[in-house]
Amino acid sequence: MANNYQNPKQRTKSAGKSLLFSKKIIVVILLVVIAIVYNFLKVDNYQQAKNKELLEFKKEVQTLEEEIYSLEHKLEAVNSSKFVEEVARKNLGLVKPGEILYITIRGEVDKEDARKRD
């Protein structure tokens, strides 16, 4: 008859091999988990940096849109006939037909007023 029982030394060898095999599997699984966690943290940090950068770009876009809005209104004002007339009168000394331009000399008028007061 065949002996179905193993020698105690053989049982120890196979149990040792099984234990060694399971330790290797645990180490491999642990390394895989560590690699996954490391990559997750790395990707998370990258995503946070990109989200921060995106927020900064959105703020810059909003600032530029406000500046565009302001410049468009200034352009409308500058292109109006009222503004053109004002600049022509103040800076160029132009008058409408039939108007008379009076120029006062402030320095001399102020001196005369001061003399009259004394």
KOLGUDO-539438 format. One record per residue: x, y negated, z negated of N, C-alpha, C in turn; residue in three letters; residue number from 1. Coordinates in pm, 1 decimal, m for minus. Atoms other than C-alpha are relative to their C-alpha. Layout:
N
{rec {X,Y,Z},{X,Y,Z},{X,Y,Z},'ALA',NUM}
...
***
This chain:
118
{rec {80.2,116.5,0.0},{0.0,0.0,0.0},{85.9,m124.8,0.0},'MET',1}
{rec {m76.1,124.4,m8.3},{105.7,m347.3,73.0},{m19.5,m78.9,m128.2},'ALA',2}
{rec {2.5,78.3,122.5},{188.8,m565.8,m217.6},{m51.8,m139.9,31.5},'ASN',3}
{rec {60.7,130.8,m24.1},{m38.0,m872.6,m216.9},{52.6,m105.6,m96.4},'ASN',4}
{rec {m51.7,94.0,99.2},{141.5,m1033.0,m503.9},{140.8,m40.6,38.3},'TYR',5}
{rec {m134.6,48.8,m31.0},{446.9,m1251.9,m461.2},{88.2,10.3,m123.5},'GLN',6}
{rec {m100.1,0.1,103.7},{758.8,m1235.4,m660.0},{m3.1,m139.0,m66.4},'ASN',7}
{rec {2.1,131.9,65.8},{769.9,m1518.3,m924.7},{101.4,m96.1,59.3},'PRO',8}
{rec {m99.6,87.7,m62.5},{1081.8,m1658.5,m757.7},{m54.6,m55.2,131.8},'LYS',9}
{rec {55.5,44.7,m127.4},{901.7,m1672.8,m424.1},{m112.2,m102.1,m24.5},'GLN',10}
{rec {107.1,94.2,31.8},{603.8,m1846.2,m585.1},{59.6,m135.3,m37.1},'ARG',11}
{rec {m64.6,123.5,40.4},{835.5,m2108.8,m733.8},{54.6,m72.8,122.3},'THR',12}
{rec {m53.2,61.0,m122.4},{1001.6,m2166.9,m395.0},{m112.0,m62.7,81.3},'LYS',13}
{rec {109.1,53.8,m81.8},{671.2,m2213.6,m212.2},{m68.7,m115.3,m72.3},'SER',14}
{rec {58.7,110.5,76.0},{534.1,m2432.5,m493.6},{92.1,m121.1,6.4},'ALA',15}
{rec {m98.2,108.5,m9.5},{853.1,m2638.6,m482.9},{m4.4,m65.3,136.3},'GLY',16}
{rec {9.2,54.8,m134.6},{826.8,m2674.1,m106.2},{m128.2,m80.6,16.6},'LYS',17}
{rec {128.7,68.7,m8.1},{461.4,m2773.8,m137.1},{5.9,m132.4,m75.6},'SER',18}
{rec {m13.6,120.9,79.8},{543.2,m3027.0,m410.0},{89.5,m101.1,71.7},'LEU',19}
{rec {m90.8,86.9,m73.5},{832.0,m3168.0,m206.2},{m70.5,m58.7,122.0},'LEU',20}
{rec {75.7,44.7,m116.3},{608.4,m3187.0,100.8},{m101.6,m106.5,m40.4},'PHE',21}
{rec {99.9,97.9,43.8},{336.0,m3373.6,m93.3},{67.0,m129.7,m46.0},'SER',22}
{rec {m73.6,120.8,37.9},{596.0,m3617.9,m236.2},{39.3,m79.8,124.4},'LYS',23}
{rec {m36.7,67.5,m125.2},{713.2,m3694.2,116.5},{m121.9,m68.9,61.1},'LYS',24}
{rec {122.8,58.9,m55.9},{356.0,m3754.4,229.4},{m39.2,m124.5,m78.8},'ILE',25}
{rec {33.2,115.3,84.2},{295.0,m3985.9,m66.5},{92.5,m117.4,31.0},'ILE',26}
{rec {m96.2,106.0,m32.6},{612.7,m4183.4,13.6},{m32.9,m61.2,136.1},'VAL',27}
{rec {33.8,49.7,m134.1},{514.3,m4211.4,381.1},{m127.4,m84.7,m7.1},'VAL',28}
{rec {124.8,75.8,13.2},{161.3,m4322.0,290.8},{25.5,m132.8,m70.9},'ILE',29}
{rec {m33.6,121.9,72.6},{300.6,m4574.5,42.4},{71.7,m99.7,90.8},'LEU',30}
{rec {m71.1,88.4,m93.0},{537.3,m4715.7,306.5},{m95.2,m59.0,104.4},'LEU',31}
{rec {97.4,48.5,m97.5},{251.8,m4742.6,556.6},{m88.3,m107.6,m63.2},'VAL',32}
{rec {83.7,98.1,70.1},{35.4,m4924.4,301.0},{77.3,m129.9,m21.9},'VAL',33}
{rec {m83.9,119.5,20.0},{322.0,m5162.2,217.9},{16.0,m76.2,130.9},'ILE',34}
{rec {m14.2,65.3,m130.9},{376.1,m5232.5,588.4},{m129.0,m70.1,40.5},'ALA',35}
{rec {129.3,60.2,m34.8},{4.7,m5299.8,639.9},{m24.3,m126.4,m83.1},'ILE',36}
{rec {19.6,115.8,88.4},{m13.4,m5534.5,339.0},{94.1,m113.2,40.6},'VAL',37}
{rec {m96.9,101.4,m42.6},{302.7,m5716.4,450.6},{m47.2,m70.0,127.4},'TYR',38}
{rec {46.9,59.2,m124.9},{165.8,m5766.2,801.8},{m125.9,m83.4,m21.1},'ASN',39}
{rec {120.8,76.3,29.8},{m169.7,m5878.8,664.3},{35.6,m135.4,m60.2},'PHE',40}
{rec {m40.9,125.6,63.4},{m1.8,m6140.3,444.0},{69.1,m92.3,99.9},'LEU',41}
{rec {m70.0,78.7,m101.6},{218.3,m6253.5,730.8},{m100.9,m64.7,95.4},'LYS',42}
{rec {102.4,51.8,m90.2},{m81.6,m6294.2,962.4},{m86.2,m103.9,m71.3},'VAL',43}
{rec {80.5,94.4,77.2},{m279.7,m6467.5,687.9},{72.5,m133.7,m14.6},'ASP',44}
{rec {m78.4,123.8,10.3},{0.5,m6721.9,631.8},{4.9,m72.7,134.1},'ASN',45}
{rec {m2.8,58.4,m134.4},{24.8,m6779.1,1006.8},{m134.4,m65.9,30.5},'TYR',46}
{rec {134.3,53.5,m25.2},{m351.8,m6829.2,1028.4},{m23.3,m127.0,m81.5},'GLN',47}
{rec {16.2,119.2,83.4},{m349.0,m7076.8,739.7},{77.2,m118.2,58.4},'GLN',48}
{rec {m80.0,106.5,m60.6},{m70.8,m7275.6,906.4},{m68.6,m53.4,125.6},'ALA',49}
{rec {68.4,42.0,m123.2},{m262.2,m7282.9,1235.5},{m129.5,m75.3,m32.2},'LYS',50}
{rec {120.9,71.6,40.4},{m584.3,m7387.3,1058.4},{33.4,m141.6,m47.7},'ASN',51}
{rec {m43.9,131.4,46.3},{m396.2,m7672.8,890.8},{36.5,m87.6,120.2},'LYS',52}
{rec {m37.2,72.9,m120.9},{m251.6,m7776.1,1226.5},{m124.3,m41.7,79.1},'GLU',53}
{rec {125.0,30.4,m70.1},{m598.7,m7759.4,1383.6},{m72.8,m114.7,m68.1},'LEU',54}
{rec {64.6,107.1,74.7},{m738.5,m7981.3,1108.9},{68.6,m134.1,26.4},'LEU',55}
{rec {m75.0,122.6,m29.9},{m462.3,m8237.0,1169.1},{m31.4,m49.5,140.6},'GLU',56}
{rec {34.4,39.4,m136.6},{m538.6,m8233.8,1542.6},{m141.3,m56.5,7.4},'PHE',57}
{rec {137.1,51.4,1.1},{m909.5,m8283.6,1473.5},{m5.0,m140.9,m56.6},'LYS',58}
{rec {m6.5,134.8,57.0},{m830.1,m8583.4,1253.6},{58.3,m98.5,100.9},'LYS',59}
{rec {m62.3,86.5,m101.5},{m605.6,m8725.8,1526.3},{m98.2,m29.2,113.0},'GLU',60}
{rec {99.7,19.1,m106.2},{m878.0,m8672.8,1787.6},{m105.9,m99.9,m46.9},'VAL',61}
{rec {100.7,91.6,52.3},{m1130.5,m8851.2,1564.8},{53.8,m143.0,m3.8},'GLN',62}
{rec {m61.2,132.7,4.3},{m891.4,m9143.2,1512.4},{9.3,m58.5,141.0},'THR',63}
{rec {m12.3,48.3,m137.6},{m828.3,m9169.5,1886.5},{m136.3,m31.8,60.7},'LEU',64}
{rec {134.6,29.0,m50.5},{m1200.7,m9151.4,1963.7},{m51.2,m132.3,m55.9},'GLU',65}
{rec {39.2,127.5,59.4},{m1262.6,m9438.0,1720.7},{73.4,m115.2,67.4},'GLU',66}
{rec {m78.0,103.5,m67.6},{m983.3,m9636.4,1885.1},{m54.6,m24.8,141.2},'GLU',67}
{rec {58.2,13.8,m134.0},{m1131.7,m9568.2,2230.0},{m130.5,m78.6,m7.8},'ILE',68}
{rec {128.1,69.8,18.0},{m1473.2,m9684.1,2105.9},{24.1,m149.6,m21.8},'TYR',69}
{rec {m32.7,139.8,29.1},{m1321.4,m10004.9,1967.8},{52.3,m71.1,124.3},'SER',70}
{rec {m56.9,61.4,m120.9},{m1123.6,m10072.4,2285.2},{m105.1,m19.4,108.7},'LEU',71}
{rec {106.8,15.9,m99.0},{m1429.9,m10015.0,2503.4},{m84.6,m122.7,m31.0},'GLU',72}
{rec {78.3,118.3,37.7},{m1621.4,m10277.8,2305.5},{80.2,m127.8,24.0},'HIS',73}
{rec {m83.9,117.3,m27.5},{m1328.8,m10519.1,2328.5},{3.7,m27.6,149.5},'LYS',74}
{rec {m2.6,16.1,m145.2},{m1315.1,m10458.4,2703.3},{m130.4,m61.2,49.6},'LEU',75}
{rec {129.0,58.3,m37.4},{m1686.3,m10532.7,2734.4},{m2.9,m148.9,m34.2},'GLU',76}
{rec {m1.1,140.7,41.9},{m1635.9,m10855.5,2538.7},{90.6,m83.1,89.3},'ALA',77}
{rec {m95.1,73.1,m83.8},{m1334.0,m10958.2,2746.0},{m55.4,m19.7,140.2},'VAL',78}
{rec {54.8,10.8,m135.7},{m1519.2,m10893.5,3070.8},{m126.3,m86.5,6.6},'ASN',79}
{rec {120.7,82.9,m2.2},{m1815.7,m11106.8,2965.0},{33.9,m141.2,47.7},'SER',80}
{rec {m23.1,135.4,m51.6},{m1856.1,m11449.3,3125.4},{18.8,m98.7,m114.2},'SER',81}
{rec {m15.1,89.0,115.0},{m1884.3,m11611.1,2780.6},{146.0,m1.6,m47.4},'LYS',82}
{rec {m140.1,m8.2,43.5},{m1535.7,m11489.0,2683.4},{91.4,m68.5,101.1},'PHE',83}
{rec {m82.5,61.9,m104.6},{m1386.9,m11595.0,3017.1},{m10.4,m151.9,m10.0},'VAL',84}
{rec {19.1,145.2,12.3},{m1537.8,m11943.2,2973.7},{73.9,m54.2,m121.6},'GLU',85}
{rec {m67.0,43.5,122.9},{m1405.0,m11969.5,2617.5},{151.3,m7.5,18.4},'GLU',86}
{rec {m145.1,m1.1,m23.8},{m1052.4,m11874.8,2723.1},{38.5,m112.5,95.5},'VAL',87}
{rec {m29.3,106.2,m96.4},{m1066.0,m12114.2,3017.0},{m2.7,m136.4,m68.5},'ALA',88}
{rec {8.7,128.9,69.6},{m1169.0,m12400.8,2789.5},{115.1,m17.2,m100.0},'ARG',89}
{rec {m101.2,12.8,105.7},{m928.9,m12330.3,2500.3},{142.8,2.3,53.6},'LYS',90}
{rec {m139.5,m21.8,m41.0},{m616.9,m12205.9,2674.8},{39.8,m77.1,125.4},'ASN',91}
{rec {m34.4,64.4,m126.6},{m637.7,m12367.5,3016.2},{m48.5,m144.1,9.2},'LEU',92}
{rec {48.5,138.1,m0.6},{m817.7,m12692.0,2931.0},{m99.4,m28.7,111.8},'GLY',93}
{rec {95.6,18.9,m108.9},{m1078.1,m12639.6,3203.1},{m133.7,m48.7,m55.8},'LEU',94}
{rec {132.0,50.2,37.4},{m1417.7,m12811.5,3192.9},{m97.6,31.9,111.8},'VAL',95}
{rec {103.5,m21.4,m100.5},{m1746.5,m12759.0,3370.4},{m16.4,m128.7,80.2},'LYS',96}
{rec {24.1,122.0,m78.6},{m1837.5,m12998.5,3648.9},{m93.9,m94.2,m75.4},'PRO',97}
{rec {80.5,100.7,66.8},{m1973.4,m13319.6,3501.3},{36.5,m19.5,m146.2},'GLY',98}
{rec {m41.7,15.9,138.7},{m1813.3,m13268.2,3158.5},{123.9,m86.9,m6.7},'GLU',99}
{rec {m118.8,82.2,21.7},{m1553.7,m13504.0,3017.7},{79.0,63.2,m114.5},'ILE',100}
{rec {m88.0,m60.2,99.8},{m1258.4,m13364.9,2826.3},{62.5,m109.2,m83.7},'LEU',101}
{rec {m62.0,94.9,91.8},{m1153.7,m13562.3,2519.1},{110.3,72.0,m75.4},'TYR',102}
{rec {m113.8,m57.8,71.1},{m813.4,m13493.6,2368.7},{33.2,m92.0,m116.4},'ILE',103}
{rec {m37.4,79.7,117.7},{m744.2,m13609.8,2015.5},{138.9,40.7,m44.6},'THR',104}
{rec {m135.3,m26.1,49.8},{m399.0,m13638.6,1874.6},{m10.5,m2.5,m151.8},'ILE',105}
{rec {23.9,m12.9,143.2},{m430.6,m13515.9,1519.0},{107.9,m68.5,m84.0},'ARG',106}
{rec {m108.8,56.5,80.4},{m91.4,m13625.5,1388.9},{m15.0,m150.9,m15.9},'GLY',107}
{rec {11.4,145.2,6.1},{m146.6,m13991.9,1474.0},{m130.2,m41.7,m66.3},'GLU',108}
{rec {126.9,32.5,64.7},{m510.8,m13995.4,1363.9},{13.4,17.1,m150.1},'VAL',109}
{rec {m19.6,m24.7,142.3},{m412.0,m13847.4,1027.8},{86.6,m108.7,m62.6},'ASP',110}
{rec {m86.7,107.0,52.2},{m137.7,m14110.1,983.9},{m79.2,m128.5,m16.2},'LYS',111}
{rec {80.9,121.7,8.7},{m381.5,m14391.3,1057.0},{m98.1,6.8,m114.6},'GLU',112}
{rec {93.8,m18.0,111.5},{m633.8,m14251.1,809.2},{73.7,m18.8,m132.0},'ASP',113}
{rec {m77.8,12.0,123.3},{m361.5,m14233.5,544.9},{33.7,m145.8,m25.9},'ALA',114}
{rec {m32.6,141.3,16.6},{m264.4,m14598.5,606.1},{m121.6,m78.2,m46.7},'ARG',115}
{rec {121.9,70.7,37.0},{m624.8,m14711.0,576.7},{m34.9,25.6,m146.4},'LYS',116}
{rec {32.1,m35.2,138.5},{m662.3,m14533.9,242.0},{89.9,m76.8,m98.2},'ARG',117}
{rec {m97.3,67.8,91.0},{m352.2,m14703.2,94.9},{m35.6,m141.8,m12.9},'ASP',118}
***
